[in-house]
């Protein structure tokens, strides 16, 4: 799952007009006829901007520009406002043209140069961005935001040493510049130095204890660290609760009211693991509880992108709100206006989450499910949906929320819409086992790599095929090759492959015999899709919903012998499968022939059964809440 993105900073509009007027050479008497009106409009735009009322703010900015006899300083201020609004609402090409218009009037306008550089960086026009940021720093070497945006651009180019130096210069100019420290931490996270990233996020929180992104990322990055530090994780979760005190409870509503209005809040109602797991469950709910009048579904999509999967999801909802440009107050107000009874969070602490809205308790009952695999830490989140395997008895203390176990599984995969059929295991032709892993690179920590090294050393004929989006970058490939070498793994035995189309991705399963799961952050979507393609995954079960994710999925398939319970067991089982004898080949061939049909009949792929279980759980929670 995703993490909150590294960010630059666009100069805010506050105070800009007064500054420009001070710099203007024209005596104040020459601008007096329009000054009061311009100042009033400008202040109105700034107020609207800070309330995230983008459309109205832009109309007021246009009104400011339309004033007759507008002084050049006012004009530049208004253009800067429009550019800032365009950038904030993701209209980057418009922002670029507006910043360029400012520079035609004032070529040395440092804020415009810096913000133009940031907009170009977001458009992946990195070399142009570097040029404008260099100009900004030539005019004003001590401009902190230009240094910050320069660091961000270097970071996007993979020039990490130069990015680090730029962030350090930002902090030298403004020692309390929390965004610079946050960006440094994110860069360390992206280069898989999770220990250093944790320390940097903590430093950002020392600067600003309320910096939500730093706390969210500090919590999230713990999932990649091995061995897990449960004490540190629980301390961070307590911190979330301290920052989000409980709100007064809602008045009780009728227990048997119909329909119950359930809202989904997600940044991932699209081609994304959340979308893939959700599709058939929504279709099943639409044909049962929704059709019977018991349930009304509403969506709050925190993403602008709409793809083919989005279009499949939309009909299940009575209303669809695209809320990625809405501030928390507006989203809170919409949820209350919609009369939501149960608000379901599908993001947790992954990128694009709206947990601050949940902290305001806009619905009487709030539930965490699907897109995250740990406690949100919010005392306002009433429940988290789990299953008997991923949260066994005795682990409830890991969750702030009430743990509600669905009977079989917390996840239900929609059968992939692909024509690719399971192919015979490649060992039959090649004569050796090909292990594989299609996880994103941050999940492959040193503990995982050390275990794989033991497996390959014990199976000298076996090969390893790794497929990750990060391997499209030569720098990432080189760094990972260095990690292989450090573990004594012959690089000739390892294929490092980058991203491919979804159709090609499914074809890649024909190139591997067995998937090796990562730990403590195992696969989810890849495990389910591999099973659909007849490829088993060897997983290591560890404490926590995340640590047991692979165990839960395989247990629901009846594949208990593919679940290991210690690193030694994990290595031993992999080595046993890696011998490529006749018995192993026969078993793998049998799995290729049977796993898809087995999957289709299992709770992991049975959307109708899952929808019944899910709806029953929510109804039970509602009765309990309103009792």
DATAJO-V147065 format. One record per residue. N is the residue number from 1. RES is the residue in one letter. PHI is phi in degrees with one decimal (none if undefined). Layout:
N:RES:PHI, N:RES:PHI
//
This chain:
1:X:none, 2:X:-85.8, 3:X:-116.0, 4:X:-58.8, 5:X:-73.3, 6:X:-66.6, 7:X:-130.7, 8:X:-96.8, 9:X:-134.1, 10:X:-89.6, 11:X:-56.9, 12:X:-80.0, 13:X:-75.0, 14:X:-55.9, 15:X:78.5, 16:X:-67.1, 17:X:-64.2, 18:X:-59.7, 19:X:-64.5, 20:X:-65.2, 21:X:-65.5, 22:X:-64.8, 23:X:-80.5, 24:X:-67.1, 25:X:-82.1, 26:X:-72.7, 27:X:-58.8, 28:X:-56.6, 29:X:-61.5, 30:X:-76.4, 31:X:-106.9, 32:X:-54.3, 33:X:-58.0, 34:X:-114.6, 35:X:-62.1, 36:X:-63.0, 37:X:-65.7, 38:X:-63.4, 39:X:-62.0, 40:X:-63.8, 41:X:-64.3, 42:X:-60.9, 43:X:-63.9, 44:X:-64.7, 45:X:-64.2, 46:X:-60.7, 47:X:-63.0, 48:X:-64.7, 49:X:-58.7, 50:X:-71.2, 51:X:-92.3, 52:X:61.6, 53:X:-94.4, 54:X:-63.8, 55:X:-61.4, 56:X:-67.4, 57:X:-61.8, 58:X:-68.2, 59:X:-63.1, 60:X:-68.8, 61:X:-64.4, 62:X:-63.4, 63:X:-63.7, 64:X:-63.0, 65:X:-67.1, 66:X:-83.6, 67:X:-61.6, 68:X:-69.2, 69:X:64.8, 70:X:-64.0, 71:X:-66.6, 72:X:-53.6, 73:X:-64.9, 74:X:-64.3, 75:X:-61.5, 76:X:-63.7, 77:X:-61.5, 78:X:-66.6, 79:X:-62.0, 80:X:-64.3, 81:X:-62.2, 82:X:-62.2, 83:X:-64.7, 84:X:-61.3, 85:X:-64.0, 86:X:-62.2, 87:X:-64.6, 88:X:-66.6, 89:X:-101.6, 90:X:67.4, 91:X:-97.4, 92:X:-70.4, 93:X:-62.7, 94:X:-64.5, 95:X:-59.0, 96:X:-59.2, 97:X:-65.3, 98:X:-70.9, 99:X:-64.0, 100:X:-64.4, 101:X:-63.5, 102:X:-62.5, 103:X:-69.7, 104:X:-65.9, 105:X:-85.9, 106:X:-136.9, 107:X:-59.7, 108:X:-102.2, 109:X:-71.6, 110:X:-64.4, 111:X:-62.1, 112:X:-66.7, 113:X:-60.4, 114:X:-66.3, 115:X:-69.3, 116:X:-63.6, 117:X:-59.4, 118:X:-65.5, 119:X:-62.3, 120:X:-66.1, 121:X:-60.6, 122:X:-66.5, 123:X:-88.6, 124:X:63.6, 125:X:-99.2, 126:X:-68.3, 127:X:-65.7, 128:X:-62.9, 129:X:-59.4, 130:X:-59.8, 131:X:-62.4, 132:X:-71.3, 133:X:-67.9, 134:X:-63.5, 135:X:-61.0, 136:X:-58.7, 137:X:-76.2, 138:X:-66.5, 139:X:-72.9, 140:X:-145.5, 141:X:-58.5, 142:X:-93.1, 143:X:-84.8, 144:X:-62.0, 145:X:-66.2, 146:X:-67.2, 147:X:-63.2, 148:X:-61.1, 149:X:-68.5, 150:X:-63.5, 151:X:-61.2, 152:X:-62.7, 153:X:-68.0, 154:X:-59.6, 155:X:-62.6, 156:X:-63.7, 157:X:-85.7, 158:X:76.8, 159:X:-93.0, 160:X:-69.1, 161:X:-63.6, 162:X:-69.7, 163:X:-63.9, 164:X:-59.7, 165:X:-62.7, 166:X:-66.3, 167:X:-65.7, 168:X:-65.4, 169:X:-66.6, 170:X:-59.2, 171:X:-70.6, 172:X:-67.8, 173:X:-75.3, 174:X:-127.7, 175:X:-57.1, 176:X:-99.7, 177:X:-73.9, 178:X:-65.6, 179:X:-66.1, 180:X:-65.0, 181:X:-66.3, 182:X:-61.9, 183:X:-63.3, 184:X:-60.6, 185:X:-62.2, 186:X:-64.6, 187:X:-65.2, 188:X:-64.3, 189:X:-63.9, 190:X:-68.7, 191:X:-100.2, 192:X:69.4, 193:X:-93.1, 194:X:-71.2, 195:X:-65.8, 196:X:-65.9, 197:X:-62.0, 198:X:-60.1, 199:X:-64.4, 200:X:-69.2, 201:X:-62.5, 202:X:-64.7, 203:X:-63.0, 204:X:-62.8, 205:X:-70.4, 206:X:-64.5, 207:X:-70.4, 208:X:-142.4, 209:X:-59.7, 210:X:-100.4, 211:X:-72.2, 212:X:-62.8, 213:X:-64.2, 214:X:-66.2, 215:X:-65.7, 216:X:-61.3, 217:X:-71.0, 218:X:-62.6, 219:X:-66.0, 220:X:-65.0, 221:X:-66.9, 222:X:-63.5, 223:X:-67.1, 224:X:-90.1, 225:X:-82.9, 226:X:-137.9, 227:X:-72.4, 228:X:-62.8, 229:X:-110.1, 230:X:-66.0, 231:X:-63.4, 232:X:-63.8, 233:X:-62.5, 234:X:-67.1, 235:X:-63.7, 236:X:-66.6, 237:X:-64.0, 238:X:-61.7, 239:X:-64.0, 240:X:-59.6, 241:X:-63.2, 242:X:-64.8, 243:X:-82.6, 244:X:-130.7, 245:X:-62.5, 246:X:-61.7, 247:X:-92.3, 248:X:-58.1, 249:X:-70.1, 250:X:-71.2, 251:X:-65.6, 252:X:-67.0, 253:X:-114.3, 254:X:-62.4, 255:X:-62.7, 256:X:-97.9, 257:X:-64.1, 258:X:-136.6, 259:X:-79.6, 260:X:-74.7, 261:X:-99.9, 262:X:-114.3, 263:X:-108.0, 264:X:-104.4, 265:X:-113.0, 266:X:-157.7, 267:X:-96.7, 268:X:-133.0, 269:X:-85.1, 270:X:-166.2, 271:X:-70.6, 272:X:-160.3, 273:X:-48.6, 274:X:-60.4, 275:X:-62.8, 276:X:-65.4, 277:X:-74.2, 278:X:-83.4, 279:X:-52.0, 280:X:-72.4, 281:X:-64.0, 282:X:-62.6, 283:X:-61.5, 284:X:-67.9, 285:X:-64.1, 286:X:-61.8, 287:X:-87.6, 288:X:-122.5, 289:X:-62.8, 290:X:-70.0, 291:X:-63.1, 292:X:-83.4, 293:X:84.7, 294:X:-82.1, 295:X:-137.5, 296:X:-123.3, 297:X:-105.7, 298:X:-130.0, 299:X:-114.9, 300:X:-122.8, 301:X:-89.0, 302:X:-90.0, 303:X:-154.7, 304:X:-84.5, 305:X:-67.4, 306:X:-123.8, 307:X:-120.2, 308:X:-61.1, 309:X:-68.9, 310:X:-55.7, 311:X:-63.3, 312:X:-73.0, 313:X:-80.2, 314:X:-52.9, 315:X:-61.0, 316:X:-73.2, 317:X:-104.6, 318:X:-73.2, 319:X:-147.7, 320:X:-130.7, 321:X:-109.1, 322:X:-90.8, 323:X:-119.3, 324:X:-64.6, 325:X:-100.1, 326:X:-88.5, 327:X:-78.8, 328:X:-62.7, 329:X:-63.7, 330:X:-67.3, 331:X:-66.0, 332:X:-55.8, 333:X:-63.6, 334:X:-66.5, 335:X:-62.1, 336:X:-65.1, 337:X:-63.2, 338:X:-74.3, 339:X:66.4, 340:X:-67.6, 341:X:-88.1, 342:X:-126.2, 343:X:-106.8, 344:X:-108.6, 345:X:-90.5, 346:X:-107.6, 347:X:-118.0, 348:X:58.5, 349:X:-105.5, 350:X:-86.8, 351:X:-60.0, 352:X:80.9, 353:X:-71.2, 354:X:-121.1, 355:X:-58.9, 356:X:-58.0, 357:X:-69.0, 358:X:-61.4, 359:X:-62.9, 360:X:-81.4, 361:X:51.5, 362:X:-76.9, 363:X:-134.0, 364:X:-62.8, 365:X:-127.1, 366:X:-126.3, 367:X:-132.5, 368:X:-101.6, 369:X:-160.8, 370:X:77.9, 371:X:-81.6, 372:X:-135.9, 373:X:-140.8, 374:X:-160.5, 375:X:-66.6, 376:X:-76.2, 377:X:83.9, 378:X:-85.2, 379:X:-65.3, 380:X:-79.5, 381:X:-87.1, 382:X:-72.9, 383:X:-148.6, 384:X:-129.2, 385:X:-84.8, 386:X:-135.6, 387:X:-146.4, 388:X:-65.3, 389:X:-88.5, 390:X:-72.4, 391:X:-131.8, 392:X:-71.7, 393:X:-55.8, 394:X:104.2, 395:X:-105.4, 396:X:-62.0, 397:X:-66.6, 398:X:-77.4, 399:X:-125.9, 400:X:-70.3, 401:X:-76.3, 402:X:-68.1, 403:X:-83.7, 404:X:-114.5, 405:X:-93.7, 406:X:-69.7, 407:X:-60.7, 408:X:-118.6, 409:X:-149.0, 410:X:-86.0, 411:X:-121.9, 412:X:-136.7, 413:X:-84.8, 414:X:-80.0, 415:X:-53.4, 416:X:-59.5, 417:X:-88.4, 418:X:-132.9, 419:X:-84.7, 420:X:-58.7, 421:X:-104.2, 422:X:-57.6, 423:X:-105.2, 424:X:-57.3, 425:X:-60.7, 426:X:-62.8, 427:X:-59.6, 428:X:-64.4, 429:X:-93.1, 430:X:-86.1, 431:X:83.6, 432:X:-143.9, 433:X:-80.0, 434:X:-109.4, 435:X:-80.2, 436:X:-143.5, 437:X:-151.6, 438:X:-110.2, 439:X:-81.1, 440:X:-66.3, 441:X:-59.8, 442:X:-58.5, 443:X:-73.9, 444:X:-89.5, 445:X:-81.9, 446:X:-65.5, 447:X:-63.3, 448:X:-63.3, 449:X:-64.8, 450:X:-65.1, 451:X:-65.4, 452:X:-64.4, 453:X:-62.0, 454:X:-61.4, 455:X:-63.9, 456:X:-67.8, 457:X:-64.7, 458:X:-81.5, 459:X:-123.2, 460:X:-62.9, 461:X:-92.1, 462:X:-71.7, 463:X:-124.8, 464:X:-128.3, 465:X:-114.2, 466:X:-113.0, 467:X:-128.5, 468:X:-148.0, 469:X:-59.1, 470:X:-66.2, 471:X:-76.1, 472:X:-74.4, 473:X:-97.8, 474:X:-60.9, 475:X:-62.4, 476:X:-64.9, 477:X:-61.8, 478:X:-64.7, 479:X:-64.5, 480:X:-69.7, 481:X:-59.1, 482:X:-64.2, 483:X:-66.8, 484:X:-61.0, 485:X:-61.5, 486:X:-63.6, 487:X:-90.5, 488:X:75.3, 489:X:-93.9, 490:X:-66.1, 491:X:-63.9, 492:X:-64.3, 493:X:-89.1, 494:X:-123.6, 495:X:-98.3, 496:X:-108.4, 497:X:-120.9, 498:X:-87.6, 499:X:-69.9, 500:X:-136.0, 501:X:-65.6, 502:X:-62.5, 503:X:-64.5, 504:X:-65.4, 505:X:-57.7, 506:X:-67.3, 507:X:-65.1, 508:X:-64.2, 509:X:-65.2, 510:X:-72.3, 511:X:-95.6, 512:X:-126.2, 513:X:-92.7, 514:X:-142.6, 515:X:-92.4, 516:X:-101.0, 517:X:-74.9, 518:X:-91.8, 519:X:-151.8, 520:X:-83.4, 521:X:-108.6, 522:X:-82.7, 523:X:-76.8, 524:X:-132.0, 525:X:-61.1, 526:X:-64.1, 527:X:-64.0, 528:X:-64.9, 529:X:-68.7, 530:X:-63.6, 531:X:-60.0, 532:X:-62.3, 533:X:-94.0, 534:X:82.6, 535:X:-107.3, 536:X:-79.0, 537:X:-115.7, 538:X:-91.1, 539:X:-117.6, 540:X:-115.5, 541:X:-83.4, 542:X:-132.5, 543:X:-60.8, 544:X:97.6, 545:X:-58.4, 546:X:-67.3, 547:X:-60.4, 548:X:-101.4, 549:X:-60.0, 550:X:-63.7, 551:X:-59.2, 552:X:-62.2, 553:X:-65.4, 554:X:-70.0, 555:X:-62.9, 556:X:-69.8, 557:X:-94.8, 558:X:76.7, 559:X:-98.7, 560:X:-65.2, 561:X:-76.5, 562:X:-102.6, 563:X:-108.1, 564:X:-106.4, 565:X:-124.2, 566:X:-157.6, 567:X:-59.9, 568:X:-62.3, 569:X:-64.7, 570:X:-58.1, 571:X:-65.0, 572:X:-61.8, 573:X:-65.4, 574:X:-62.4, 575:X:-63.7, 576:X:-61.8, 577:X:-73.9, 578:X:-82.2, 579:X:-78.4, 580:X:58.7, 581:X:-77.1, 582:X:-59.8, 583:X:-62.0, 584:X:-62.9, 585:X:-60.4, 586:X:-63.9, 587:X:-66.1, 588:X:-65.7, 589:X:-65.5, 590:X:-63.7, 591:X:-65.5, 592:X:-59.9, 593:X:-80.0, 594:X:-111.3, 595:X:-64.4, 596:X:-63.7, 597:X:-64.3, 598:X:-63.4, 599:X:-64.1, 600:X:-60.8, 601:X:-94.3, 602:X:-89.5, 603:X:-57.9, 604:X:-66.3, 605:X:-122.5, 606:X:-91.9, 607:X:-66.8, 608:X:-64.0, 609:X:-65.3, 610:X:-62.9, 611:X:-59.9, 612:X:-63.0, 613:X:-63.9, 614:X:-63.5, 615:X:-66.9, 616:X:-62.9, 617:X:-64.6, 618:X:-67.0, 619:X:-63.5, 620:X:-63.9, 621:X:-62.6, 622:X:-64.9, 623:X:-60.8, 624:X:-65.3, 625:X:-67.7, 626:X:-93.1, 627:X:-66.8
//
